[in-house]
């Protein structure tokens, strides 16, 4: 016989306890208080501010949650990564922030350990997943965690078919361009889901666009 999950009535649905992450300041204004599980997909072109935003987002999560940053496009000892950490100030959350470079098998072995981080960043998806089916397997296996996956952009859209599929499936979708992160997901904050990554760079780009 096939085992079936219990069907929920309206009272069951409305009485479910939802746990949220207490974002603050500008992160709250853009993303409100996200649920403590689900897939985020963040995509953007080179020099858009995406890498800085990912670290800013990781720092916000790490204020309250154990957060792991899986760095695949760079090495943890690369000067650019070190400097971004200094600029973002991840030392403020040093007790809850970890980084390494793990492939799929290593990442699963790490997350299967008891007490593994609840928030996992994968930078980036095309360096980590071999297929969309593998992504779905990973999503199901760690369905109680927050998984933030980065991707590349071609114009305003994700570049590869794998990235497009992940974007459509993700609960939270964030597009980064011109030092602005725009939330296109299901939980949008009071200001309409907009987060300025670097104020000076954002204003400079807008000024140039007005002159052109």
C-alpha positions, 0 to 999 in steps of 0.5 A, spaced: 500 500 500 502 507 498 503 511 504 499 517 504 500 524 508 494 526 512 490 531 508 489 538 512 483 542 513 483 549 513 484 549 521 490 545 520 493 549 515 492 556 518 494 553 525 501 551 522 507 554 526 511 558 521 518 560 523 521 566 520 528 569 520 528 576 524 531 580 518 533 588 520 534 594 517 534 595 510 534 587 509 527 587 512 525 593 508 526 589 502 525 581 504 521 582 510 522 576 515 523 570 510 521 563 513 526 558 515 526 554 510 526 554 502 530 555 496 533 562 494 536 564 487 540 570 486 542 572 479 546 577 476 551 579 471 559 580 472 560 587 476 553 587 478 554 587 485 552 580 486 558 577 490 557 583 495 550 582 496 551 574 497 555 576 503 551 581 505 545 576 505 549 571 509 551 576 514 544 578 515 542 570 516 548 569 520 546 574 526 541 569 528 543 562 524 549 558 523 551 560 516 555 556 511 558 559 505 560 554 499 565 558 495 566 555 488 568 560 483 573 562 487 578 560 493 577 562 500 584 565 500 583 569 494 584 576 495 577 578 492 574 574 497 578 576 503 577 584 501 569 583 500 569 579 507 572 586 510 568 590 506 561 587 508 564 586 516 563 578 516 567 579 523 561 581 526 558 574 525 564 570 526 561 565 531 556 563 526 559 564 519 563 559 516 566 558 508 569 552 504 569 549 497 565 543 497 563 539 491 556 535 491 558 529 495 562 533 500 557 538 501 552 532 503 556 529 507 557 535 511 550 537 511 548 530 514 552 531 520 548 533 526 547 540 528 550 542 521 548 549 519 541 551 517 543 556 512 547 554 506 550 558 500 552 555 494 556 560 489 554 558 484 549 553 482 552 551 475 559 549 479 555 545 484 549 541 480 550 536 474 543 537 473 536 539 475 534 532 477 540 533 482 538 540 484 531 537 486 534 531 490 538 536 494 532 540 495 528 534 497 534 532 502 535 538 505 528 541 505 528 544 512 534 548 511 535 555 507 539 554 501 541 560 497 544 559 490 547 564 485 547 564 478 549 568 472 545 573 468 544 574 460 540 580 460 535 580 465 534 572 465 539 567 468 544 564 463 543 557 462 537 552 462 539 549 469 539 556 472 533 558 469 529 551 472 532 553 479 530 560 478 523 558 476 523 553 482 525 557 487 521 560 493 525 567 493 528 570 486 533 576 487 535 579 481 542 583 481 543 589 477 547 596 477 548 595 485 541 594 486 538 587 488 530 586 486 526 581 490 521 577 485 519 572 490 514 570 494 516 574 501 517 582 499 518 587 504 515 594 505 519 598 500 517 593 494 523 588 495 529 593 493 535 593 496 541 598 495 548 594 495 553 600 494 549 606 495 555 610 491 556 605 486 548 605 485 547 613 485 553 613 480 550 608 475 544 612 475 547 619 474 551 616 468 544 613 465 541 620 466 546 623 462 546 618 456 
